[in-house]
Amino acid sequence: MNKTELVSAIADKAGISKKDSEKALKAFTDTITAQLKKGDKVQLVGFGTFEVTKRAAREGRNPQTGEVMKIAASKAPKFKAGKALKDLVNKK
């Protein structure tokens, strides 16, 4: 499912226009992005948690040359599914 399909599905499910659905989706993603940038985590009970993880600096290898190179420390967004979501996905 791509963004356009998601916007349509939200509009149908909520009984709102696609334009309003797109605004709501953008507000949702912008809010989560802003919170993650600040280092906060966002918990949606029953769905999951968005948070930032820290990756330490490390050495890696250039796959083409085999040369050792330094990989800088970084932060990465992470999503951890909640129990209710996992149960729904695994339900047979």
PDB file of N, CA, C and O in Angstrom, chain B, residues numbered from 101:
ATOM      1  N   MET B 101       0.856  -1.172   0.000  1.00  0.00           N
ATOM      2  CA  MET B 101       0.000   0.000   0.000  1.00  0.00           C
ATOM      3  C   MET B 101       0.906   1.239   0.000  1.00  0.00           C
ATOM      4  O   MET B 101       1.824   1.351   0.812  1.00  0.00           O
ATOM      5  N   ASN B 102       0.635   2.145  -0.906  1.00  0.00           N
ATOM      6  CA  ASN B 102       1.399   3.392  -0.944  1.00  0.00           C
ATOM      7  C   ASN B 102       0.599   4.509  -0.257  1.00  0.00           C
ATOM      8  O   ASN B 102      -0.499   4.270   0.245  1.00  0.00           O
ATOM      9  N   LYS B 103       1.152   5.722  -0.239  1.00  0.00           N
ATOM     10  CA  LYS B 103       0.515   6.830   0.475  1.00  0.00           C
ATOM     11  C   LYS B 103      -0.863   7.165  -0.088  1.00  0.00           C
ATOM     12  O   LYS B 103      -1.800   7.406   0.673  1.00  0.00           O
ATOM     13  N   THR B 104      -0.993   7.183  -1.409  1.00  0.00           N
ATOM     14  CA  THR B 104      -2.278   7.507  -2.031  1.00  0.00           C
ATOM     15  C   THR B 104      -3.350   6.488  -1.637  1.00  0.00           C
ATOM     16  O   THR B 104      -4.484   6.855  -1.332  1.00  0.00           O
ATOM     17  N   GLU B 105      -2.982   5.225  -1.647  1.00  0.00           N
ATOM     18  CA  GLU B 105      -3.925   4.173  -1.258  1.00  0.00           C
ATOM     19  C   GLU B 105      -4.279   4.280   0.227  1.00  0.00           C
ATOM     20  O   GLU B 105      -5.424   4.047   0.616  1.00  0.00           O
ATOM     21  N   LEU B 106      -3.295   4.633   1.050  1.00  0.00           N
ATOM     22  CA  LEU B 106      -3.547   4.805   2.474  1.00  0.00           C
ATOM     23  C   LEU B 106      -4.501   5.971   2.720  1.00  0.00           C
ATOM     24  O   LEU B 106      -5.422   5.858   3.530  1.00  0.00           O
ATOM     25  N   VAL B 107      -4.290   7.075   2.037  1.00  0.00           N
ATOM     26  CA  VAL B 107      -5.174   8.239   2.166  1.00  0.00           C
ATOM     27  C   VAL B 107      -6.602   7.859   1.783  1.00  0.00           C
ATOM     28  O   VAL B 107      -7.551   8.233   2.472  1.00  0.00           O
ATOM     29  N   SER B 108      -6.756   7.121   0.692  1.00  0.00           N
ATOM     30  CA  SER B 108      -8.091   6.680   0.252  1.00  0.00           C
ATOM     31  C   SER B 108      -8.744   5.760   1.282  1.00  0.00           C
ATOM     32  O   SER B 108      -9.931   5.896   1.579  1.00  0.00           O
ATOM     33  N   ALA B 109      -7.970   4.830   1.820  1.00  0.00           N
ATOM     34  CA  ALA B 109      -8.501   3.886   2.803  1.00  0.00           C
ATOM     35  C   ALA B 109      -8.938   4.619   4.074  1.00  0.00           C
ATOM     36  O   ALA B 109      -9.985   4.306   4.640  1.00  0.00           O
ATOM     37  N   ILE B 110      -8.146   5.585   4.522  1.00  0.00           N
ATOM     38  CA  ILE B 110      -8.501   6.360   5.713  1.00  0.00           C
ATOM     39  C   ILE B 110      -9.775   7.163   5.447  1.00  0.00           C
ATOM     40  O   ILE B 110     -10.666   7.222   6.294  1.00  0.00           O
ATOM     41  N   ALA B 111      -9.857   7.778   4.270  1.00  0.00           N
ATOM     42  CA  ALA B 111     -11.038   8.568   3.913  1.00  0.00           C
ATOM     43  C   ALA B 111     -12.292   7.701   3.922  1.00  0.00           C
ATOM     44  O   ALA B 111     -13.321   8.107   4.462  1.00  0.00           O
ATOM     45  N   ASP B 112     -12.217   6.516   3.332  1.00  0.00           N
ATOM     46  CA  ASP B 112     -13.363   5.601   3.300  1.00  0.00           C
ATOM     47  C   ASP B 112     -13.757   5.144   4.703  1.00  0.00           C
ATOM     48  O   ASP B 112     -14.933   5.155   5.066  1.00  0.00           O
ATOM     49  N   LYS B 113     -12.758   4.744   5.484  1.00  0.00           N
ATOM     50  CA  LYS B 113     -13.011   4.202   6.818  1.00  0.00           C
ATOM     51  C   LYS B 113     -13.583   5.262   7.764  1.00  0.00           C
ATOM     52  O   LYS B 113     -14.465   4.968   8.571  1.00  0.00           O
ATOM     53  N   ALA B 114     -13.074   6.502   7.660  1.00  0.00           N
ATOM     54  CA  ALA B 114     -13.504   7.564   8.568  1.00  0.00           C
ATOM     55  C   ALA B 114     -14.688   8.364   8.032  1.00  0.00           C
ATOM     56  O   ALA B 114     -15.278   9.165   8.758  1.00  0.00           O
ATOM     57  N   GLY B 115     -15.035   8.149   6.768  1.00  0.00           N
ATOM     58  CA  GLY B 115     -16.152   8.885   6.183  1.00  0.00           C
ATOM     59  C   GLY B 115     -15.832  10.357   5.982  1.00  0.00           C
ATOM     60  O   GLY B 115     -16.700  11.212   6.153  1.00  0.00           O
ATOM     61  N   ILE B 116     -14.592  10.655   5.620  1.00  0.00           N
ATOM     62  CA  ILE B 116     -14.164  12.034   5.371  1.00  0.00           C
ATOM     63  C   ILE B 116     -13.617  12.148   3.956  1.00  0.00           C
ATOM     64  O   ILE B 116     -13.424  11.141   3.275  1.00  0.00           O
ATOM     65  N   SER B 117     -13.371  13.370   3.520  1.00  0.00           N
ATOM     66  CA  SER B 117     -12.845  13.562   2.169  1.00  0.00           C
ATOM     67  C   SER B 117     -11.380  13.136   2.113  1.00  0.00           C
ATOM     68  O   SER B 117     -10.693  13.070   3.133  1.00  0.00           O
ATOM     69  N   LYS B 118     -10.923  12.849   0.895  1.00  0.00           N
ATOM     70  CA  LYS B 118      -9.524  12.472   0.718  1.00  0.00           C
ATOM     71  C   LYS B 118      -8.600  13.621   1.110  1.00  0.00           C
ATOM     72  O   LYS B 118      -7.507  13.396   1.628  1.00  0.00           O
ATOM     73  N   LYS B 119      -9.040  14.841   0.862  1.00  0.00           N
ATOM     74  CA  LYS B 119      -8.239  16.013   1.208  1.00  0.00           C
ATOM     75  C   LYS B 119      -8.052  16.102   2.726  1.00  0.00           C
ATOM     76  O   LYS B 119      -6.945  16.346   3.207  1.00  0.00           O
ATOM     77  N   ASP B 120      -9.136  15.902   3.471  1.00  0.00           N
ATOM     78  CA  ASP B 120      -9.048  15.920   4.933  1.00  0.00           C
ATOM     79  C   ASP B 120      -8.226  14.742   5.448  1.00  0.00           C
ATOM     80  O   ASP B 120      -7.481  14.869   6.420  1.00  0.00           O
ATOM     81  N   SER B 121      -8.369  13.607   4.791  1.00  0.00           N
ATOM     82  CA  SER B 121      -7.618  12.420   5.165  1.00  0.00           C
ATOM     83  C   SER B 121      -6.115  12.656   4.973  1.00  0.00           C
ATOM     84  O   SER B 121      -5.302  12.272   5.814  1.00  0.00           O
ATOM     85  N   GLU B 122      -5.766  13.286   3.865  1.00  0.00           N
ATOM     86  CA  GLU B 122      -4.357  13.572   3.599  1.00  0.00           C
ATOM     87  C   GLU B 122      -3.800  14.561   4.627  1.00  0.00           C
ATOM     88  O   GLU B 122      -2.660  14.416   5.070  1.00  0.00           O
ATOM     89  N   LYS B 123      -4.598  15.567   5.008  1.00  0.00           N
ATOM     90  CA  LYS B 123      -4.178  16.526   6.033  1.00  0.00           C
ATOM     91  C   LYS B 123      -3.936  15.815   7.365  1.00  0.00           C
ATOM     92  O   LYS B 123      -2.954  16.089   8.055  1.00  0.00           O
ATOM     93  N   ALA B 124      -4.837  14.905   7.718  1.00  0.00           N
ATOM     94  CA  ALA B 124      -4.710  14.167   8.981  1.00  0.00           C
ATOM     95  C   ALA B 124      -3.463  13.285   8.974  1.00  0.00           C
ATOM     96  O   ALA B 124      -2.740  13.220   9.968  1.00  0.00           O
ATOM     97  N   LEU B 125      -3.215  12.613   7.861  1.00  0.00           N
ATOM     98  CA  LEU B 125      -2.039  11.750   7.757  1.00  0.00           C
ATOM     99  C   LEU B 125      -0.757  12.577   7.842  1.00  0.00           C
ATOM    100  O   LEU B 125       0.198  12.181   8.509  1.00  0.00           O
ATOM    101  N   LYS B 126      -0.739  13.721   7.169  1.00  0.00           N
ATOM    102  CA  LYS B 126       0.433  14.595   7.217  1.00  0.00           C
ATOM    103  C   LYS B 126       0.655  15.115   8.629  1.00  0.00           C
ATOM    104  O   LYS B 126       1.793  15.159   9.096  1.00  0.00           O
ATOM    105  N   ALA B 127      -0.409  15.507   9.315  1.00  0.00           N
ATOM    106  CA  ALA B 127      -0.294  15.982  10.696  1.00  0.00           C
ATOM    107  C   ALA B 127       0.253  14.876  11.594  1.00  0.00           C
ATOM    108  O   ALA B 127       1.085  15.133  12.463  1.00  0.00           O
ATOM    109  N   PHE B 128      -0.213  13.651  11.386  1.00  0.00           N
ATOM    110  CA  PHE B 128       0.247  12.501  12.167  1.00  0.00           C
ATOM    111  C   PHE B 128       1.743  12.272  11.959  1.00  0.00           C
ATOM    112  O   PHE B 128       2.493  12.158  12.929  1.00  0.00           O
ATOM    113  N   THR B 129       2.180  12.206  10.709  1.00  0.00           N
ATOM    114  CA  THR B 129       3.593  11.944  10.433  1.00  0.00           C
ATOM    115  C   THR B 129       4.476  13.105  10.872  1.00  0.00           C
ATOM    116  O   THR B 129       5.573  12.884  11.385  1.00  0.00           O
ATOM    117  N   ASP B 130       4.015  14.335  10.677  1.00  0.00           N
ATOM    118  CA  ASP B 130       4.794  15.500  11.105  1.00  0.00           C
ATOM    119  C   ASP B 130       4.961  15.531  12.630  1.00  0.00           C
ATOM    120  O   ASP B 130       6.036  15.852  13.134  1.00  0.00           O
ATOM    121  N   THR B 131       3.904  15.198  13.347  1.00  0.00           N
ATOM    122  CA  THR B 131       3.957  15.194  14.807  1.00  0.00           C
ATOM    123  C   THR B 131       4.910  14.122  15.323  1.00  0.00           C
ATOM    124  O   THR B 131       5.712  14.385  16.220  1.00  0.00           O
ATOM    125  N   ILE B 132       4.830  12.932  14.771  1.00  0.00           N
ATOM    126  CA  ILE B 132       5.731  11.858  15.192  1.00  0.00           C
ATOM    127  C   ILE B 132       7.175  12.227  14.861  1.00  0.00           C
ATOM    128  O   ILE B 132       8.070  12.018  15.681  1.00  0.00           O
ATOM    129  N   THR B 133       7.408  12.772  13.675  1.00  0.00           N
ATOM    130  CA  THR B 133       8.751  13.186  13.275  1.00  0.00           C
ATOM    131  C   THR B 133       9.311  14.233  14.229  1.00  0.00           C
ATOM    132  O   THR B 133      10.469  14.147  14.637  1.00  0.00           O
ATOM    133  N   ALA B 134       8.493  15.220  14.584  1.00  0.00           N
ATOM    134  CA  ALA B 134       8.937  16.284  15.492  1.00  0.00           C
ATOM    135  C   ALA B 134       9.302  15.718  16.866  1.00  0.00           C
ATOM    136  O   ALA B 134      10.305  16.118  17.457  1.00  0.00           O
ATOM    137  N   GLN B 135       8.501  14.805  17.364  1.00  0.00           N
ATOM    138  CA  GLN B 135       8.786  14.209  18.673  1.00  0.00           C
ATOM    139  C   GLN B 135      10.064  13.377  18.640  1.00  0.00           C
ATOM    140  O   GLN B 135      10.859  13.424  19.579  1.00  0.00           O
ATOM    141  N   LEU B 136      10.266  12.620  17.570  1.00  0.00           N
ATOM    142  CA  LEU B 136      11.474  11.816  17.449  1.00  0.00           C
ATOM    143  C   LEU B 136      12.711  12.697  17.326  1.00  0.00           C
ATOM    144  O   LEU B 136      13.767  12.367  17.867  1.00  0.00           O
ATOM    145  N   LYS B 137      12.585  13.819  16.617  1.00  0.00           N
ATOM    146  CA  LYS B 137      13.698  14.761  16.498  1.00  0.00           C
ATOM    147  C   LYS B 137      14.107  15.295  17.863  1.00  0.00           C
ATOM    148  O   LYS B 137      15.291  15.518  18.114  1.00  0.00           O
ATOM    149  N   LYS B 138      13.132  15.501  18.751  1.00  0.00           N
ATOM    150  CA  LYS B 138      13.411  16.000  20.096  1.00  0.00           C
ATOM    151  C   LYS B 138      13.973  14.897  20.994  1.00  0.00           C
ATOM    152  O   LYS B 138      14.446  15.177  22.095  1.00  0.00           O
ATOM    153  N   GLY B 139      13.926  13.657  20.536  1.00  0.00           N
ATOM    154  CA  GLY B 139      14.422  12.541  21.334  1.00  0.00           C
ATOM    155  C   GLY B 139      13.345  11.857  22.156  1.00  0.00           C
ATOM    156  O   GLY B 139      13.636  10.940  22.923  1.00  0.00           O
ATOM    157  N   ASP B 140      12.101  12.297  22.002  1.00  0.00           N
ATOM    158  CA  ASP B 140      10.988  11.683  22.727  1.00  0.00           C
ATOM    159  C   ASP B 140      10.527  10.421  22.004  1.00  0.00           C
ATOM    160  O   ASP B 140      10.848  10.201  20.836  1.00  0.00           O
ATOM    161  N   LYS B 141       9.772   9.604  22.721  1.00  0.00           N
ATOM    162  CA  LYS B 141       9.163   8.463  22.054  1.00  0.00           C
ATOM    163  C   LYS B 141       7.655   8.648  22.042  1.00  0.00           C
ATOM    164  O   LYS B 141       7.091   9.329  22.898  1.00  0.00           O
ATOM    165  N   VAL B 142       7.012   8.033  21.061  1.00  0.00           N
ATOM    166  CA  VAL B 142       5.563   8.147  20.898  1.00  0.00           C
ATOM    167  C   VAL B 142       4.967   6.757  21.060  1.00  0.00           C
ATOM    168  O   VAL B 142       5.253   5.856  20.271  1.00  0.00           O
ATOM    169  N   GLN B 143       4.128   6.584  22.095  1.00  0.00           N
ATOM    170  CA  GLN B 143       3.494   5.291  22.357  1.00  0.00           C
ATOM    171  C   GLN B 143       2.029   5.354  21.981  1.00  0.00           C
ATOM    172  O   GLN B 143       1.298   6.236  22.432  1.00  0.00           O
ATOM    173  N   LEU B 144       1.611   4.424  21.162  1.00  0.00           N
ATOM    174  CA  LEU B 144       0.196   4.267  20.811  1.00  0.00           C
ATOM    175  C   LEU B 144      -0.218   2.906  21.363  1.00  0.00           C
ATOM    176  O   LEU B 144       0.053   1.871  20.754  1.00  0.00           O
ATOM    177  N   VAL B 145      -0.867   2.917  22.505  1.00  0.00           N
ATOM    178  CA  VAL B 145      -1.229   1.681  23.190  1.00  0.00           C
ATOM    179  C   VAL B 145      -2.048   0.789  22.254  1.00  0.00           C
ATOM    180  O   VAL B 145      -3.018   1.241  21.644  1.00  0.00           O
ATOM    181  N   GLY B 146      -1.656  -0.455  22.150  1.00  0.00           N
ATOM    182  CA  GLY B 146      -2.335  -1.414  21.291  1.00  0.00           C
ATOM    183  C   GLY B 146      -1.806  -1.430  19.869  1.00  0.00           C
ATOM    184  O   GLY B 146      -2.101  -2.352  19.108  1.00  0.00           O
ATOM    185  N   PHE B 147      -1.026  -0.419  19.502  1.00  0.00           N
ATOM    186  CA  PHE B 147      -0.469  -0.354  18.145  1.00  0.00           C
ATOM    187  C   PHE B 147       1.036  -0.529  18.174  1.00  0.00           C
ATOM    188  O   PHE B 147       1.564  -1.474  17.587  1.00  0.00           O
ATOM    189  N   GLY B 148       1.736   0.377  18.853  1.00  0.00           N
ATOM    190  CA  GLY B 148       3.184   0.261  18.936  1.00  0.00           C
ATOM    191  C   GLY B 148       3.847   1.532  19.420  1.00  0.00           C
ATOM    192  O   GLY B 148       3.186   2.494  19.810  1.00  0.00           O
ATOM    193  N   THR B 149       5.173   1.513  19.385  1.00  0.00           N
ATOM    194  CA  THR B 149       5.969   2.630  19.886  1.00  0.00           C
ATOM    195  C   THR B 149       6.983   3.068  18.845  1.00  0.00           C
ATOM    196  O   THR B 149       7.696   2.246  18.269  1.00  0.00           O
ATOM    197  N   PHE B 150       7.040   4.368  18.612  1.00  0.00           N
ATOM    198  CA  PHE B 150       8.056   4.962  17.758  1.00  0.00           C
ATOM    199  C   PHE B 150       9.107   5.550  18.687  1.00  0.00           C
ATOM    200  O   PHE B 150       8.763   6.277  19.619  1.00  0.00           O
ATOM    201  N   GLU B 151      10.391   5.251  18.450  1.00  0.00           N
ATOM    202  CA  GLU B 151      11.442   5.817  19.274  1.00  0.00           C
ATOM    203  C   GLU B 151      12.729   5.946  18.478  1.00  0.00           C
ATOM    204  O   GLU B 151      12.839   5.444  17.359  1.00  0.00           O
ATOM    205  N   VAL B 152      13.708   6.633  19.077  1.00  0.00           N
ATOM    206  CA  VAL B 152      14.999   6.839  18.435  1.00  0.00           C
ATOM    207  C   VAL B 152      16.029   5.956  19.136  1.00  0.00           C
ATOM    208  O   VAL B 152      16.111   5.939  20.364  1.00  0.00           O
ATOM    209  N   THR B 153      16.804   5.231  18.353  1.00  0.00           N
ATOM    210  CA  THR B 153      17.893   4.435  18.920  1.00  0.00           C
ATOM    211  C   THR B 153      19.212   5.056  18.496  1.00  0.00           C
ATOM    212  O   THR B 153      19.316   5.673  17.436  1.00  0.00           O
ATOM    213  N   LYS B 154      20.216   4.883  19.343  1.00  0.00           N
ATOM    214  CA  LYS B 154      21.540   5.413  19.055  1.00  0.00           C
ATOM    215  C   LYS B 154      22.427   4.286  18.565  1.00  0.00           C
ATOM    216  O   LYS B 154      22.453   3.200  19.145  1.00  0.00           O
ATOM    217  N   ARG B 155      23.147   4.554  17.500  1.00  0.00           N
ATOM    218  CA  ARG B 155      24.104   3.588  16.969  1.00  0.00           C
ATOM    219  C   ARG B 155      25.507   4.113  17.260  1.00  0.00           C
ATOM    220  O   ARG B 155      25.824   5.257  16.934  1.00  0.00           O
ATOM    221  N   ALA B 156      26.328   3.295  17.861  1.00  0.00           N
ATOM    222  CA  ALA B 156      27.687   3.702  18.203  1.00  0.00           C
ATOM    223  C   ALA B 156      28.552   3.774  16.944  1.00  0.00           C
ATOM    224  O   ALA B 156      28.253   3.142  15.931  1.00  0.00           O
ATOM    225  N   ALA B 157      29.626   4.554  17.030  1.00  0.00           N
ATOM    226  CA  ALA B 157      30.593   4.600  15.929  1.00  0.00           C
ATOM    227  C   ALA B 157      31.253   3.226  15.841  1.00  0.00           C
ATOM    228  O   ALA B 157      31.447   2.554  16.854  1.00  0.00           O
ATOM    229  N   ARG B 158      31.591   2.823  14.638  1.00  0.00           N
ATOM    230  CA  ARG B 158      32.185   1.501  14.450  1.00  0.00           C
ATOM    231  C   ARG B 158      33.007   1.482  13.173  1.00  0.00           C
ATOM    232  O   ARG B 158      32.970   2.416  12.371  1.00  0.00           O
ATOM    233  N   GLU B 159      33.737   0.413  13.007  1.00  0.00           N
ATOM    234  CA  GLU B 159      34.508   0.245  11.778  1.00  0.00           C
ATOM    235  C   GLU B 159      33.747  -0.685  10.845  1.00  0.00           C
ATOM    236  O   GLU B 159      33.141  -1.665  11.277  1.00  0.00           O
ATOM    237  N   GLY B 160      33.788  -0.365   9.581  1.00  0.00           N
ATOM    238  CA  GLY B 160      33.166  -1.205   8.572  1.00  0.00           C
ATOM    239  C   GLY B 160      34.130  -1.404   7.427  1.00  0.00           C
ATOM    240  O   GLY B 160      35.268  -0.938   7.482  1.00  0.00           O
ATOM    241  N   ARG B 161      33.693  -2.085   6.401  1.00  0.00           N
ATOM    242  CA  ARG B 161      34.534  -2.317   5.230  1.00  0.00           C
ATOM    243  C   ARG B 161      33.802  -1.885   3.978  1.00  0.00           C
ATOM    244  O   ARG B 161      32.598  -2.098   3.834  1.00  0.00           O
ATOM    245  N   ASN B 162      34.546  -1.277   3.082  1.00  0.00           N
ATOM    246  CA  ASN B 162      34.013  -0.930   1.769  1.00  0.00           C
ATOM    247  C   ASN B 162      33.867  -2.243   1.012  1.00  0.00           C
ATOM    248  O   ASN B 162      34.868  -2.925   0.792  1.00  0.00           O
ATOM    249  N   PRO B 163      32.661  -2.621   0.606  1.00  0.00           N
ATOM    250  CA  PRO B 163      32.469  -3.917  -0.050  1.00  0.00           C
ATOM    251  C   PRO B 163      33.198  -4.043  -1.391  1.00  0.00           C
ATOM    252  O   PRO B 163      33.508  -5.155  -1.819  1.00  0.00           O
ATOM    253  N   GLN B 164      33.471  -2.933  -2.051  1.00  0.00           N
ATOM    254  CA  GLN B 164      34.154  -3.007  -3.352  1.00  0.00           C
ATOM    255  C   GLN B 164      35.653  -3.185  -3.208  1.00  0.00           C
ATOM    256  O   GLN B 164      36.269  -3.948  -3.951  1.00  0.00           O
ATOM    257  N   THR B 165      36.252  -2.465  -2.229  1.00  0.00           N
ATOM    258  CA  THR B 165      37.707  -2.495  -2.106  1.00  0.00           C
ATOM    259  C   THR B 165      38.185  -3.289  -0.906  1.00  0.00           C
ATOM    260  O   THR B 165      39.353  -3.672  -0.853  1.00  0.00           O
ATOM    261  N   GLY B 166      37.312  -3.545   0.060  1.00  0.00           N
ATOM    262  CA  GLY B 166      37.716  -4.243   1.269  1.00  0.00           C
ATOM    263  C   GLY B 166      38.421  -3.320   2.251  1.00  0.00           C
ATOM    264  O   GLY B 166      38.850  -3.758   3.319  1.00  0.00           O
ATOM    265  N   GLU B 167      38.542  -2.054   1.899  1.00  0.00           N
ATOM    266  CA  GLU B 167      39.226  -1.073   2.733  1.00  0.00           C
ATOM    267  C   GLU B 167      38.433  -0.808   4.014  1.00  0.00           C
ATOM    268  O   GLU B 167      37.210  -0.671   3.985  1.00  0.00           O
ATOM    269  N   VAL B 168      39.158  -0.739   5.146  1.00  0.00           N
ATOM    270  CA  VAL B 168      38.524  -0.445   6.425  1.00  0.00           C
ATOM    271  C   VAL B 168      38.149   1.036   6.454  1.00  0.00           C
ATOM    272  O   VAL B 168      38.938   1.892   6.053  1.00  0.00           O
ATOM    273  N   MET B 169      36.941   1.328   6.932  1.00  0.00           N
ATOM    274  CA  MET B 169      36.496   2.713   7.018  1.00  0.00           C
ATOM    275  C   MET B 169      35.741   2.921   8.322  1.00  0.00           C
ATOM    276  O   MET B 169      35.189   1.978   8.888  1.00  0.00           O
ATOM    277  N   LYS B 170      35.721   4.164   8.795  1.00  0.00           N
ATOM    278  CA  LYS B 170      35.007   4.475  10.027  1.00  0.00           C
ATOM    279  C   LYS B 170      33.567   4.852   9.687  1.00  0.00           C
ATOM    280  O   LYS B 170      33.311   5.610   8.751  1.00  0.00           O
ATOM    281  N   ILE B 171      32.644   4.312  10.461  1.00  0.00           N
ATOM    282  CA  ILE B 171      31.227   4.656  10.320  1.00  0.00           C
ATOM    283  C   ILE B 171      30.879   5.490  11.548  1.00  0.00           C
ATOM    284  O   ILE B 171      31.018   5.026  12.680  1.00  0.00           O
ATOM    285  N   ALA B 172      30.436   6.698  11.326  1.00  0.00           N
ATOM    286  CA  ALA B 172      30.148   7.634  12.415  1.00  0.00           C
ATOM    287  C   ALA B 172      28.952   7.175  13.243  1.00  0.00           C
ATOM    288  O   ALA B 172      28.095   6.433  12.762  1.00  0.00           O
ATOM    289  N   ALA B 173      28.909   7.626  14.488  1.00  0.00           N
ATOM    290  CA  ALA B 173      27.758   7.372  15.351  1.00  0.00           C
ATOM    291  C   ALA B 173      26.539   8.066  14.739  1.00  0.00           C
ATOM    292  O   ALA B 173      26.666   9.109  14.098  1.00  0.00           O
ATOM    293  N   SER B 174      25.374   7.485  14.940  1.00  0.00           N
ATOM    294  CA  SER B 174      24.161   8.075  14.374  1.00  0.00           C
ATOM    295  C   SER B 174      22.943   7.688  15.208  1.00  0.00           C
ATOM    296  O   SER B 174      23.017   6.847  16.104  1.00  0.00           O
ATOM    297  N   LYS B 175      21.844   8.317  14.890  1.00  0.00           N
ATOM    298  CA  LYS B 175      20.561   7.986  15.501  1.00  0.00           C
ATOM    299  C   LYS B 175      19.663   7.443  14.401  1.00  0.00           C
ATOM    300  O   LYS B 175      19.755   7.863  13.248  1.00  0.00           O
ATOM    301  N   ALA B 176      18.791   6.504  14.763  1.00  0.00           N
ATOM    302  CA  ALA B 176      17.886   5.927  13.775  1.00  0.00           C
ATOM    303  C   ALA B 176      16.492   5.768  14.378  1.00  0.00           C
ATOM    304  O   ALA B 176      16.358   5.369  15.535  1.00  0.00           O
ATOM    305  N   PRO B 177      15.448   6.079  13.594  1.00  0.00           N
ATOM    306  CA  PRO B 177      14.094   5.852  14.099  1.00  0.00           C
ATOM    307  C   PRO B 177      13.798   4.351  14.138  1.00  0.00           C
ATOM    308  O   PRO B 177      14.308   3.578  13.327  1.00  0.00           O
ATOM    309  N   LYS B 178      12.969   3.964  15.093  1.00  0.00           N
ATOM    310  CA  LYS B 178      12.641   2.552  15.268  1.00  0.00           C
ATOM    311  C   LYS B 178      11.161   2.440  15.626  1.00  0.00           C
ATOM    312  O   LYS B 178      10.628   3.274  16.358  1.00  0.00           O
ATOM    313  N   PHE B 179      10.504   1.410  15.109  1.00  0.00           N
ATOM    314  CA  PHE B 179       9.120   1.139  15.469  1.00  0.00           C
ATOM    315  C   PHE B 179       9.057  -0.245  16.082  1.00  0.00           C
ATOM    316  O   PHE B 179       9.562  -1.213  15.513  1.00  0.00           O
ATOM    317  N   LYS B 180       8.438  -0.332  17.237  1.00  0.00           N
ATOM    318  CA  LYS B 180       8.248  -1.622  17.899  1.00  0.00           C
ATOM    319  C   LYS B 180       6.753  -1.870  17.999  1.00  0.00           C
ATOM    320  O   LYS B 180       6.033  -1.111  18.648  1.00  0.00           O
ATOM    321  N   ALA B 181       6.292  -2.922  17.361  1.00  0.00           N
ATOM    322  CA  ALA B 181       4.860  -3.240  17.351  1.00  0.00           C
ATOM    323  C   ALA B 181       4.387  -3.629  18.749  1.00  0.00           C
ATOM    324  O   ALA B 181       5.100  -4.297  19.497  1.00  0.00           O
ATOM    325  N   GLY B 182       3.176  -3.201  19.087  1.00  0.00           N
ATOM    326  CA  GLY B 182       2.571  -3.554  20.366  1.00  0.00           C
ATOM    327  C   GLY B 182       1.976  -4.951  20.331  1.00  0.00           C
ATOM    328  O   GLY B 182       1.800  -5.537  19.262  1.00  0.00           O
ATOM    329  N   LYS B 183       1.672  -5.473  21.494  1.00  0.00           N
ATOM    330  CA  LYS B 183       1.157  -6.836  21.604  1.00  0.00           C
ATOM    331  C   LYS B 183      -0.148  -7.022  20.822  1.00  0.00           C
ATOM    332  O   LYS B 183      -0.316  -8.027  20.131  1.00  0.00           O
ATOM    333  N   ALA B 184      -1.064  -6.066  20.926  1.00  0.00           N
ATOM    334  CA  ALA B 184      -2.348  -6.203  20.234  1.00  0.00           C
ATOM    335  C   ALA B 184      -2.148  -6.276  18.724  1.00  0.00           C
ATOM    336  O   ALA B 184      -2.805  -7.073  18.054  1.00  0.00           O
ATOM    337  N   LEU B 185      -1.248  -5.454  18.179  1.00  0.00           N
ATOM    338  CA  LEU B 185      -0.973  -5.484  16.740  1.00  0.00           C
ATOM    339  C   LEU B 185      -0.329  -6.804  16.344  1.00  0.00           C
ATOM    340  O   LEU B 185      -0.698  -7.396  15.330  1.00  0.00           O
ATOM    341  N   LYS B 186       0.627  -7.268  17.133  1.00  0.00           N
ATOM    342  CA  LYS B 186       1.276  -8.559  16.848  1.00  0.00           C
ATOM    343  C   LYS B 186       0.256  -9.692  16.846  1.00  0.00           C
ATOM    344  O   LYS B 186       0.280 -10.561  15.976  1.00  0.00           O
ATOM    345  N   ASP B 187      -0.643  -9.671  17.834  1.00  0.00           N
ATOM    346  CA  ASP B 187      -1.662 -10.724  17.934  1.00  0.00           C
ATOM    347  C   ASP B 187      -2.587 -10.712  16.723  1.00  0.00           C
ATOM    348  O   ASP B 187      -2.943 -11.772  16.210  1.00  0.00           O
ATOM    349  N   LEU B 188      -2.983  -9.519  16.255  1.00  0.00           N
ATOM    350  CA  LEU B 188      -3.858  -9.430  15.089  1.00  0.00           C
ATOM    351  C   LEU B 188      -3.163  -9.936  13.815  1.00  0.00           C
ATOM    352  O   LEU B 188      -3.773 -10.620  12.993  1.00  0.00           O
ATOM    353  N   VAL B 189      -1.896  -9.593  13.669  1.00  0.00           N
ATOM    354  CA  VAL B 189      -1.151 -10.005  12.485  1.00  0.00           C
ATOM    355  C   VAL B 189      -0.931 -11.516  12.475  1.00  0.00           C
ATOM    356  O   VAL B 189      -0.950 -12.143  11.415  1.00  0.00           O
ATOM    357  N   ASN B 190      -0.723 -12.097  13.653  1.00  0.00           N
ATOM    358  CA  ASN B 190      -0.443 -13.533  13.750  1.00  0.00           C
ATOM    359  C   ASN B 190      -1.695 -14.402  13.879  1.00  0.00           C
ATOM    360  O   ASN B 190      -1.600 -15.629  13.880  1.00  0.00           O
ATOM    361  N   LYS B 191      -2.858 -13.776  13.989  1.00  0.00           N
ATOM    362  CA  LYS B 191      -4.113 -14.516  14.143  1.00  0.00           C
ATOM    363  C   LYS B 191      -4.400 -15.329  12.876  1.00  0.00           C
ATOM    364  O   LYS B 191      -4.236 -14.839  11.759  1.00  0.00           O
ATOM    365  N   LYS B 192      -4.823 -16.556  13.067  1.00  0.00           N
ATOM    366  CA  LYS B 192      -5.107 -17.417  11.916  1.00  0.00           C
ATOM    367  C   LYS B 192      -6.575 -17.553  11.673  1.00  0.00           C
ATOM    368  O   LYS B 192      -6.985 -18.245  10.741  1.00  0.00           O
TER     369      LYS B 192
END
